[in-house]
Amino acid sequence: MRLSACETSTPAVNNIEPLSVSYDEQNHTYQLQWQASAPQQPVAIAVATSAARWLPLEGGRNFRDLGGYSTQNGQQVRWGKLFCSGAMTALTEQNYQLLDTFDVATIVDFRSADERHSEPTEWSVDNARVLSWDYDMDMGAGGTFAEVFRQPELNAEKVEAAMALMYPDILLSQQPHYRAMFDRLIQNDGALVFNCTAGKDRTGIAAVLILTALGVDRETVINDFMLSDLYYQQHPTSFISPKAEDGDAKQQAMMAMFKRIPPEVLKPVKGGRESYIKAAIDSMEQQSGSVLAYIQQELDVDDQELQQLRKNFLQPAAE
């Protein structure tokens, strides 16, 4: 049975035991098979298939696995170890039971304090350490990004250009947080989930950094970033949760601003463009010579730590 990225047919269960995790390169689908014991039912085998790596979590938002990518030295990123996501406010108890099977050691939440207040997450992952930080996003009605939307004759091209200009700023503002994320990746080989609100901007840059550090080539890294655009094309209403309207004055002002903008003009904000991530990559290359050099110089990941990171999250390529 083929399911969409946010659907699942699994009944309420008491216990879930993963049997296999696989990625179908030909059909570009992520398949998770597990054994579930449900109340008053015999043990059953359930299979869920999601398009393009997304886990079948009905409460998930752009929640996908970074496993399976080939590296330039002939290895492969391990499945079930690195997950990127949008806000996880809507995850269900069953979703958390499923995530527990991956032995999640760390959750990195790149959202600001206002965002976390607007869409609070009650973490239900056993023994996971949660990293989060309090900072100001500066995207409200009075923020720098909002100035773009007050321009006369606003169009999608202007919005896309503004988004691309914002990515180097994201890289700079999140640099200490990316460094803390790498510390956890190096120190612990348990699974790591990292998220922001949409799972495409701050999280998208984080995925580029991780995959590059593991040795995945530039083209593949960019293609992975673009999966978020595909997700929001298929799930346009999931970009902003209704709960965002219950946030503070800044969040409410931003929501009101977005509602006044025609959907076609707002589309570059909701989606992903190669120009966005290339702007971040270009910034790193101009500063350090390459993305890998940026990781080593600006995120303080030395050769020994890089080797440990790859030991933790790479495996021999599947034959």
Phi, psi and omega per residue, in radians:
M1 nan 2.260 -3.133
R2 -1.673 2.231 -3.109
L3 -2.025 2.709 3.056
S4 -1.307 3.066 -3.030
A5 -1.079 -0.416 -3.063
C6 -2.106 0.352 3.131
E7 -1.955 2.691 3.042
T8 -2.666 2.596 -3.130
S9 -1.911 0.129 -3.074
T10 -1.247 2.302 3.104
P11 -1.255 2.928 3.037
A12 -1.036 2.358 -2.996
V13 -2.286 2.794 3.025
N14 -1.661 -0.553 -3.064
N15 -2.590 2.424 3.111
I16 -2.217 2.271 3.113
E17 -2.180 2.030 -3.120
P18 -1.187 2.400 3.102
L19 -1.840 -0.725 3.135
S20 -2.767 2.638 3.059
V21 -2.301 2.238 -3.090
S22 -2.576 2.729 3.077
Y23 -2.165 2.140 -3.119
D24 -1.507 1.808 -3.082
E25 -1.107 -0.610 -3.086
Q26 -1.240 -0.773 -3.094
N27 -1.691 -0.069 3.126
H28 0.946 0.936 3.117
T29 -2.256 2.583 3.082
Y30 -1.767 2.200 -3.099
Q31 -2.151 2.209 3.081
L32 -2.066 2.208 3.098
Q33 -2.034 2.285 3.126
W34 -2.451 2.796 3.099
Q35 -1.802 2.174 -3.056
A36 -2.191 2.354 3.024
S37 -1.839 2.031 -3.093
A38 -1.805 2.747 3.130
P39 -0.995 2.227 3.081
Q40 1.041 0.449 3.097
Q41 -2.325 2.613 3.085
P42 -1.220 2.868 3.078
V43 -1.019 2.330 -3.086
A44 -2.236 2.715 3.064
I45 -1.801 2.182 3.136
A46 -2.053 2.475 3.104
V47 -2.226 2.253 3.075
A48 -2.191 2.322 3.130
T49 -2.096 2.248 -3.131
S50 -2.104 2.582 3.126
A51 -1.201 2.378 2.944
A52 0.852 0.936 2.920
R53 1.436 -0.155 -3.089
W54 -1.270 2.356 3.086
L55 -1.278 2.549 -3.122
P56 -1.369 1.228 3.130
L57 -1.929 1.987 -3.077
E58 -1.128 -0.387 3.099
G59 -1.744 0.138 -3.085
G60 -1.447 2.764 3.055
R61 -2.322 1.840 3.121
N62 0.973 0.730 -3.074
F63 -1.643 1.936 -3.064
R64 -2.461 2.852 -3.097
D65 -1.686 2.381 3.093
L66 -1.633 0.139 -3.092
G67 -1.286 2.868 3.014
G68 1.580 -0.238 -3.136
Y69 -1.235 2.418 3.111
S70 -1.417 2.541 3.097
T71 -1.787 2.907 -3.082
Q72 -1.256 -0.221 3.080
N73 -1.782 0.259 3.019
G74 1.546 0.164 3.076
Q75 -1.719 -2.991 -3.076
Q76 -2.502 2.449 3.073
V77 -1.181 2.323 -3.082
R78 -1.203 2.428 3.052
W79 -1.280 2.656 3.017
G80 1.233 0.364 -3.103
K81 -2.122 -0.493 -3.073
L82 -2.283 2.042 -3.099
F83 -2.210 2.349 3.015
C84 -1.979 2.675 -2.992
S85 -2.785 2.833 2.880
G86 -1.507 -2.879 3.136
A87 -0.997 2.448 -3.054
M88 -1.915 0.477 -3.108
T89 -1.033 -0.627 -3.012
A90 -1.602 0.078 3.119
L91 -1.049 2.410 -3.106
T92 -1.626 2.973 3.081
E93 -1.025 -0.683 3.114
Q94 -1.144 -0.689 3.077
N95 -1.029 -0.754 3.137
Y96 -1.165 -0.613 3.063
Q97 -1.063 -0.710 3.119
L98 -1.159 -0.762 -3.141
L99 -1.130 -0.545 3.111
D100 -1.061 -0.481 -3.135
T101 -1.199 -0.296 3.135
F102 -1.592 0.017 3.122
D103 0.960 1.006 3.140
V104 -1.187 2.105 -3.126
A105 -1.680 -0.503 -3.025
T106 -2.476 2.408 2.984
I107 -2.114 2.109 -3.140
V108 -1.889 1.961 -3.092
D109 -1.849 1.855 -3.090
F110 -1.424 0.014 -3.090
R111 -1.241 2.659 3.077
S112 -1.289 2.981 3.114
A113 -1.072 -0.693 3.121
D114 -1.091 -0.729 3.137
E115 -1.145 -0.726 3.137
R116 -1.168 -0.583 3.084
H117 -1.204 -0.681 -3.124
S118 -1.192 -0.727 3.125
E119 -2.224 1.330 -3.097
P120 -1.168 2.549 3.120
T121 -2.074 2.158 3.057
E122 -1.618 1.646 -3.050
W123 -1.106 2.246 3.139
S124 -2.195 0.586 3.100
V125 -1.744 2.135 -3.079
D126 -1.057 2.296 2.955
N127 1.075 0.335 3.134
A128 -1.561 2.428 3.048
R129 -1.584 2.297 -3.113
V130 -1.848 2.189 3.061
L131 -1.862 2.232 3.060
S132 -2.643 2.847 -3.052
W133 -2.455 2.639 3.090
D134 -1.742 2.070 3.108
Y135 -2.727 2.977 -3.092
D136 -1.793 2.180 -3.135
M137 -1.280 -0.468 -3.134
D138 1.007 0.729 3.095
M139 -2.093 0.168 -3.140
G140 -1.280 -3.004 -3.059
A141 -1.094 -0.389 3.141
G142 -1.830 0.112 -3.063
G143 -1.488 3.003 -3.110
T144 -1.070 -0.779 -3.117
F145 -1.089 -0.629 -3.115
A146 -1.141 -0.415 3.141
E147 -1.038 -0.562 3.130
V148 -1.053 -0.682 -3.058
F149 -1.364 -0.086 3.049
R150 -1.736 0.047 3.127
Q151 -1.226 2.546 3.048
P152 -1.201 2.603 3.123
E153 0.948 0.810 3.111
L154 -1.107 2.364 3.092
N155 -2.470 3.043 -3.073
A156 -1.098 -0.598 -3.123
E157 -1.124 -0.708 3.113
K158 -1.161 -0.685 3.125
V159 -1.152 -0.749 3.126
E160 -1.092 -0.722 3.115
A161 -1.107 -0.677 3.119
A162 -1.161 -0.675 3.107
M163 -1.099 -0.751 3.136
A164 -1.103 -0.685 3.107
L165 -1.161 -0.465 -3.091
M166 -1.308 -0.457 -3.015
Y167 -1.112 -0.755 3.042
P168 -1.066 -0.563 3.083
D169 -1.181 -0.688 3.073
I170 -1.053 -0.804 -3.139
L171 -0.980 -0.783 -3.116
L172 -1.191 -0.801 -3.076
S173 -1.212 -0.532 -3.102
Q174 -1.632 0.005 -3.064
Q175 -0.933 -0.807 3.108
P176 -1.101 -0.566 -3.136
H177 -1.276 -0.676 3.064
Y178 -1.118 -0.655 3.114
R179 -1.112 -0.743 3.109
A180 -1.127 -0.638 3.089
M181 -1.089 -0.778 3.132
F182 -1.130 -0.615 3.087
D183 -1.003 -0.752 3.132
R184 -1.204 -0.689 3.126
L185 -1.091 -0.638 -3.116
I186 -1.336 -0.673 -3.048
Q187 -1.426 -0.367 -3.000
N188 -2.433 2.255 -3.131
D189 -1.652 0.168 3.036
G190 -1.235 2.915 -3.124
A191 -1.140 2.583 3.135
L192 -2.223 2.288 3.050
V193 -1.954 2.231 3.091
F194 -2.220 2.446 -3.020
N195 -2.584 2.787 2.873
C196 -2.266 -2.567 -3.125
T197 -1.424 -0.872 -3.140
A198 -1.684 -0.311 -3.127
G199 1.334 0.477 -3.072
K200 -2.348 -0.452 -3.072
D201 -1.720 -1.363 3.061
R202 -1.038 -0.733 3.111
T203 -1.213 -0.651 3.133
G204 -1.088 -0.728 3.083
I205 -1.145 -0.709 3.116
A206 -1.043 -0.712 3.119
A207 -1.123 -0.691 3.087
V208 -1.055 -0.764 -3.139
L209 -1.114 -0.803 -3.112
I210 -1.130 -0.881 -3.089
L211 -1.118 -0.664 3.102
T212 -1.139 -0.751 3.115
A213 -1.073 -0.539 3.129
L214 -1.418 -0.179 3.075
G215 1.783 0.250 3.099
V216 -1.358 2.452 -3.050
D217 -1.265 2.819 -3.039
R218 -1.030 -0.794 -3.099
E219 -1.067 -0.761 3.133
T220 -1.129 -0.706 3.135
V221 -1.072 -0.754 3.129
I222 -1.174 -0.716 3.112
N223 -1.079 -0.661 3.091
D224 -1.121 -0.744 3.106
F225 -0.985 -0.681 -3.073
M226 -1.263 -0.184 3.075
L227 -1.094 -0.507 3.099
S228 -1.117 -0.633 3.098
D229 -1.109 -0.739 3.099
L230 -1.070 -0.741 -3.120
Y231 -1.050 -0.826 -3.071
Y232 -1.356 -0.300 2.927
Q233 -1.172 -0.683 -3.110
Q234 -1.450 -0.411 -3.096
H235 -2.316 1.096 -3.041
P236 -1.117 -0.503 -3.086
T237 -1.384 -0.186 -3.096
S238 -1.553 -0.038 -3.086
F239 -1.089 -0.784 3.124
I240 -2.144 2.150 3.125
S241 -1.253 2.535 3.036
P242 -0.979 -0.451 -3.129
K243 -1.176 -0.337 3.140
A244 -1.077 -0.468 3.126
E245 -1.240 -0.239 3.131
D246 -1.630 0.144 -3.099
G247 -1.333 -2.936 -3.128
D248 -1.291 -3.082 -3.063
A249 -1.037 -0.652 -3.132
K250 -1.145 -0.782 3.117
Q251 -1.099 -0.751 -3.127
Q252 -1.141 -0.648 3.106
A253 -1.141 -0.699 3.112
M254 -1.128 -0.761 3.119
M255 -1.061 -0.759 3.132
A256 -1.097 -0.679 3.123
M257 -1.111 -0.797 3.140
F258 -1.083 -0.655 -3.098
K259 -1.163 -0.414 -3.133
R260 -1.443 -0.177 -3.036
I261 -1.685 2.335 3.102
P262 -1.003 2.497 -3.091
P263 -0.950 -0.680 -3.107
E264 -1.164 -0.577 3.123
V265 -1.297 -0.580 -3.100
L266 -1.433 -0.233 -3.050
K267 -0.941 -0.709 3.123
P268 -1.082 -0.419 3.088
V269 -1.304 -0.699 -3.081
K270 -1.345 -0.414 -3.084
G271 -1.870 -2.951 3.086
G272 -2.146 2.576 3.095
R273 -2.294 2.571 3.099
E274 -1.029 -0.570 -3.119
S275 -1.068 -0.507 -3.128
Y276 -1.163 -0.991 -3.046
I277 -1.250 -0.524 3.078
K278 -1.159 -0.541 3.080
A279 -1.127 -0.707 3.093
A280 -1.189 -0.742 3.131
I281 -1.112 -0.776 3.116
D282 -1.043 -0.690 3.125
S283 -1.082 -0.749 3.121
M284 -1.163 -0.709 -3.131
E285 -1.189 -0.666 3.100
Q286 -1.167 -0.606 -3.096
Q287 -1.383 -0.702 -2.980
S288 -2.191 -0.148 -3.133
G289 1.793 -0.581 3.104
S290 -2.807 2.888 3.103
V291 -1.148 -0.707 3.129
L292 -1.104 -0.720 3.101
A293 -1.125 -0.633 3.078
Y294 -1.069 -0.773 3.131
I295 -1.047 -0.736 -3.106
Q296 -1.272 -0.699 -3.054
Q297 -1.488 -0.811 -3.022
E298 -1.598 -0.453 3.105
L299 -1.808 0.057 3.030
D300 1.018 0.751 3.080
V301 -1.782 1.873 -3.091
D302 -1.474 3.099 -3.058
D303 -1.054 -0.719 -3.137
Q304 -1.143 -0.705 3.120
E305 -1.202 -0.639 3.090
L306 -1.098 -0.711 3.095
Q307 -1.106 -0.715 3.120
Q308 -1.160 -0.706 3.100
L309 -1.015 -0.794 -3.127
R310 -1.211 -0.579 3.059
K311 -1.114 -0.663 -3.105
N312 -1.235 -0.606 -2.917
F313 -2.196 0.149 3.059
L314 -2.031 2.743 3.084
Q315 -2.523 2.881 3.074
P316 -1.015 2.501 -3.131
A317 -1.120 2.513 3.114
A318 -1.175 2.419 -3.127
E319 -1.431 nan nan
